[in-house]
Amino acid sequence: MLKTALKPRWIAGLLFALAISTVFVLLSQWQFSSAESEKATDPEATETVRPLTDAFVPGKPMYETEADQMVSMTGSFDPDKTVLVDERLQDGEQGYWVVTAFQVDGAPGDAYIPVVRGWVEDPGDAVPAQAGTAAVVGRLLPSEAPLPEPHENGILPSLSAAELINIWDVTSYSAFVTAEEITVDGAAPDSGDMQTVTVAGQPEETPVNWLNIFYALEWIIFAGFSVFLWWRLVADEYRRSLEEDEYEDDYEDGYDEATEPDTEHPSSEVTK
């Protein structure tokens, strides 16, 4: 078969198949690179403070691209609408988040949003929210899922906006804000032993386009098939040459037998 493959036309065919395979491999690489070419949201974009009323609206679920945004808002806290969320870690210590309803100026339907004002180790350290015109800067985060565990004395197992809507009986955003800066009437309120809860922005993942990966695998298959097709054509010619040689050998053997004199049965003599 090697002798057949080394014929000039099959060498040329191999070069052509390799050229086609190279093109297919390059197309495959392009598809693989395109699969991750869609850049994720610029991490710096979420750190640029935006007004909450521009970044999100109440009454709708939060998408991944909307989470982690630093936002600002003005309005007022409702001191009577405060809960604690337990099992919250701060510097390795377990404690509680102090969450108060914040009515957002300019929000549709005078909506509220839960604001994490701080962290305390003991529920008794929670400081009531101060009344007045407040300004808040913090990170917008998606609501947590409600848990079936019962809550007692205003302590909840999760920060669920849906659950707080029922408790507070208000229109609310389906999200919450961890406050990093709070001012009331232009001054920082007394926070007592409450510590600021700082949530870092989550690293963005590069999205993968699986359709492009599928196309890339197709190009790899095509590249392999082009070389396989060349090999199959060479193999077919090699088998045909073997069949032709075998046919010629059989023909020659039959011709030799037909022309060979019959020494075992000499011609009978004619009797007079």
Buried (B, 14 or more C-beta within 10 A) or exposed (E): EEEBBEEEEBEEBBEEBBEBBEBBBEBBEBBBEBBBEEEEBEEEBBEEBBBBBEBBBBEEEBEEEBBBBBBBBBBBBBEEBBBBBBEBEBEEEEBBBBBBBBBBBEBEEEBBBBBBBBBBBEBEBBBBBBEEEBBBBBBBBBBBEBEEEEBEEEBBBBBBBEBBBEBBEBBBBBBBBBBBEBBBEEEEBEBEEBBBBEBEBEEBEEEEBEEBBEBBEBBBEBBEBBBEEBBEBBEEBBEEEEEEEEEEEEEEEEEEEEEEEEEEEEEEEEEE
